[in-house]
Amino acid sequence: MSDQKAKQGQKKMNIELPEDIAEGTYSNLAIISHSNSEFIVDFVRLVPNVPKAKVKSRIILTPQHAKRLMRALADNINRYEAQHGTIAETDSGNLPPMSFNTPKAQA
């Protein structure tokens, strides 16, 4: 089947993106856990000199959707690196730094 025929056979999906969601939520840490029926991804924001981090968003996926997400992320990273170059990785161990090497806040 040609690509054009395959595209014609696919139904279009109408997705609404509310303004408050479109702004996005910044996260600099993801914590992933799973059970036999779901994957849970907690997106966390670490803030300099604040001892307690907050989960800003939680996404719950079926194992099948988690695997599709993994493949989609890998595909997008490959395309990004082909266009912009390799993304540098730093070896920060298992835990992120809780200090961003900034001076302590003073009142």
Beta strands, then each sheet from edge to edge (+ up, - down):
strand 1: 29-34
strand 2: 39-45
strand 3: 54-61
sheet 1: 1+ 2- 3+
end
